[in-house]
Structure formats: C-alpha cells, structure tokens
C-alpha cells in the first residue's frame, strides 16, 4: 500500500490525488470486503473490541485475518490525515483553492463512511480523523474560547442542524436594518410566508440590542424572529466578521440551525413566497440552487478566467454550461439569494470551502481582489469540492420601466437584477424596493416597476448608482398579481420606515 506521507518536495496536487486514491481504496475495502454484508440501509461491520457480532456470517477465530479491516489498514486513514495536519495550506493562497477542494473531497468521503457505519472502533477511528482534518483545513470550526470546547466540532455543528428544518436566513447589520425590515414585512404580510426567519449578525456593534428589538417589533404574524450572533458559533480569530461585510453570509448559512437554508440579502425583493424555492426542481435534484449574475464583460478579465482554469482541472457538467467558463464572460453568480441543503454531505463540505474563501486572510489576498465580494465563492466552492449544484436557467434579467430609444426599439431600465423561476415567472430581484438605493438623494424614493426582460443585452451604467438597461429581449408587462405584490410591499415599506428609519434631509420622498 502506498504511503501518502510524502517528502516535502512533493507537489500538493499529487498529495491530493494520492490521498483521494487512498480514500477510494478504503471505501471499496469497506463496502466490498467479503466479510462485510451490506444492505440498502447500512454497512455491517463487526466490532473487534467488544466482539459484538453484527454480521451473521462472522466467525471469531482470534486470528489477525479477522481484525476489523479499518483497524488493519489504519494507515490509509492516519497517513493522509496526519499529512493534511502537518502540511496545512499556507499563504499565498491563490494557488491553493483547488488543492483545498481535493482535500475536502477526502474529508467528504470519510464523513460519508462515518454516516454509514454502526457504532464501532472503525467508526470512531474515521470520526476522529474527520474531526482532526476538518479543523486543520478549516480552523474557524474551533469553538470561540469563551465556550466549552469538545473534540468533535464537526459533529457538534451537524447536530445543531434541526432535521427536516427550513428557514430564511438574513445577515443584517445596523446599516441594512431598514431593508431587512422591508423584506421581513413583505414575506410575512404581503406574501403570507410562514417560514421561520433568522437574523444573523456579528456582535452587538454590528446589530445593536435596540435595533434587534425594533426589528422584532415589526413582526406581527407567524413565528417570532430569531437572532444569531455568529461570533458565538465560530472562532472569529481568522474571520474578522465584525468588519467583513459580505463575508458573514457564508458563515450565516453554515451556522444557522436550519437544515435547508434560504440565504437572502437584506435588499432582496420577492415576487413569490420563499417557500417555492424549497420545491424548485433544481434544488430538489442537486441540493444547491444558485442564480446567475448579469452576462457582462466578455474577455475583459482574462486573469480571472485563467485563474479559474488553473484551479478547476475537471469541470463538472454544471460548469460546462457556464458562459463564464466557456466564453470568458466576467460575472457568474448573484449571491443575493442562495438555497442550500446542509443535510447533504457534499453540500456541507462545499459550504466549508465557501466559508474559507470568505475568511479574512483569503478574502483580503485573493477572493475579493480576484472577484467581486462573495459572489463567485458559492459556485466555486461547490465546484472545487465536487458537490452537485445547479444554476437557474437564465442569466440575470431586469425589472424596471419601459423606454424607447431613438430607433424606436424598446428596452427595460432600472437599478436591479431580476431572476425567474423554472417556468420563467418573476421570482425575485436584488437592490431593494427603493427606486435607486445607491443614490443618496433618493434614499426615500420608491417606484412600482412595470416591465421586465430576460435574455437581452445589457447596457450597463458607468457607475453603480447609474441606471442600466437591457435591450434585444422581449419587454414584458408585470402581471396584475405581480403589480399587487409590488404595490403592497412598497406601501408596507413606507409604513415600516416610520418605525425604524429617518430619512436624511434633502432626500426625495415618494
């Protein structure tokens, strides 16, 4: 058996390949050993320590050939585990994204085997290796020092997920409190959603107790709001989420008690109840539903596209559909809404990778410089760790107002990016209910959109606060139902503003 405790000069990629091969051999040995009888529900393994026989064909004749196969081949676990621990990925991190993905696949395979094995010495051996390797790859899994720590941070984290649970998770700070109130109010009172909602923040300075109380007071129906201080879940030493901005989002998804997570930016706007996301065909198939960004800037960022290819050696079927991957466009993911099923081991492991990309040193060196914020970390983490995922069927569209250019051609213009469901019906958009949240003079100006478009060509404004348009597609009117949702949401938002927001002087009020 080849030992993966390789010399220092061995390239990291070969280490990952060797470790994966070892894990594969271990998996095959466990699953197809003639001494192990499998069923559709579990793998039967005799416990050599207590001599509890779970296999009716097992005979204990006290010879070494009857030792538990995992114990007999413990080096298959210990050697790669110790290698990962002894040779952690060090900065610079730019060329380590793919290597971490390969190591994480080994971790995923071990966790899968742990879940299949009954209580035994074999299972304990695998679990211990899993815990040690997980913390070496993802140090933020260590509990904050103020809490009682265990030697099972991964098991403890998984145990904190309530089986079968689902809910909306909204990372919120004092700065986004107003938009969060709009979103919560619209979900509960306009769309009549009954899903539980969890607000995630990074300490009292991020979202003060008074603001949490004010946010709670806006909820008049359904389950009360839940609040989660993410600093009580993860060790913030390597994260610095208090000042991390977008970085908190991945950790909010990971730390939430919900097993099925609908992660939404505070400025997201829904046309349909969020419950429909849990029944989306792509989510049910893959366990991870993502939405595309706008299709922009072909061949403008060659370094970014080349870096993707340097880290992704075997693209998945999902990635082969990507125009960023195949045609060198710049923007792939709109992370304003992400739907994940953490009960699936591959999704959970991918989420660890996504969190790592948003940890302080990695985001400062690579992630937020190579790409824009957290947007690309979601699909990239899923891709690199071999998880299943699917994007919505269209790149980002637009919801706004109809305009006619000098040639008489119609286009739709606004400041937001719109997304549709599997039947091409408006589902949600980002950017808030305000007409233009990016312009300081319009912080109190609302406008009910009238038109939308997908699959057209973008005419992007020069600055973030400038209006963008889409042309070349079919301009479509909002249905009466969609108009009612927008009108009701905006009217409610105005009422909520009176409770929690004071507009600066000199702003437009509509």
Order of alpha helices (4+ residues) and beta strands (2+ residues): alpha-alpha-alpha-alpha-alpha-alpha-beta-alpha-beta-alpha-beta-alpha-beta-beta-alpha-alpha-beta-alpha-alpha-alpha-beta-alpha-alpha-beta-beta-beta-beta-beta-beta-beta-beta-beta-alpha
